[in-house]
């Protein structure tokens, strides 16, 4: 699942910048990759997206799926920031290794 937050230039009545928010919840598997691949492709091609924020709340998943998502995030031209929810273990942590910055509280596993 992903969302785009836009900022508008009122004078020109155009979209100036966007922030993409991606949420990874639950086990990371082939289904997760199939759901996220089109969204990541759209984000990658959108020149107005300046930052991608990925919120991870996952106990991990399969190595193949985690590796696929890691590569997808590495291929993004935008700055990528990860934020960990209550659980960010195994594959979730691995995917976040592609980030420019990671935010986590003391609580996540």
N, C-alpha and C positions, 0 to 999 in steps of 0.2 A: 504494500500500500504506500502511495506517496501523494504528497500535496505540494502545490506551488504557492508561495506567498509573493505577491507582486507589489512593487512600489511604482507609482505613476508620476510622470513629469506633467504637472498640471498645465504648464505653459504650452507644451507641445502636444498634450493629450496622448502621450505614448507610455508604454511600459518601459521603465528605466532599468530595473533590475528585478531578479527573482531569487528566492531562496527555496530550494527543494528540500522537503522533509520526507525521509524514508523511514518506515517503521519495520523492524524485524522482530516479530513476536513468535515465540514457540520454537519448535525444533527446526533446524535448517536442513532441508533435504531437497530432492529434485523438484518437488512441487514449489518450494520457495524460490528456487532459481527460475523456474518457468514463469512464475508470477512477476518476479522482479526484473527479468531481462528486458522486456519491452519498456518498462518505466525508466530503467537506467539508460537505454538507448535514446529515448526521448529527451532525457535530461542532458545527455552527452551532446546531442545535436542542437540544443537550445542555447543560443549565444547570449541570451538575457539571463540565464541562470549563472549566478556568480559564486554561490556556495551551496554545497550539499551537506545537510545535517542528517545523520543516520542514528536513530534511536534503537538500541539493541536491548531486548529483554528475552534472552534465549539461553537454554541450558546447553546449547551446542547442536551438533548434528553430524552428518556424514562428511568425510574428508573431501569427497568429490564435489559436493555442493558448496562446501566452505571455500574450497580452492577456486571454483568457478566464480563465486561472488567476490572473492579477493581480487581476482584478475579484472572483473568488471569495474570495481571501485578504483583500481590502479589506472585503468584506461580513461577515467574521467578527466577532462582537462580542468575542471573546476576544483577549487579548494574543497577538501572533504573533512568534516568534523564528525566524530562519533561521540555519542552520549550513552552511557550504560544505565540500564534500569536496575531492577532488583537482582537479576541474574544475567551475567554475560560471561559464560564459561565456554571453554573448548572452541568450537567453530565461531561463536560470536566474538570472542577475544581475538581469534586468528584473523577474521575479516577486518577487524578494527586496526590491525597492524599496518594497513594501507593508508591510514588517516594522516592528515597534516596535524591534527590535534585530537586528543581524547579527554573527555570529561567523565569523571566517576566520583561518586561519594564513597565513603568508607564502607558502605554496606554491601555493594554487589559482590557476588561470588565469582 
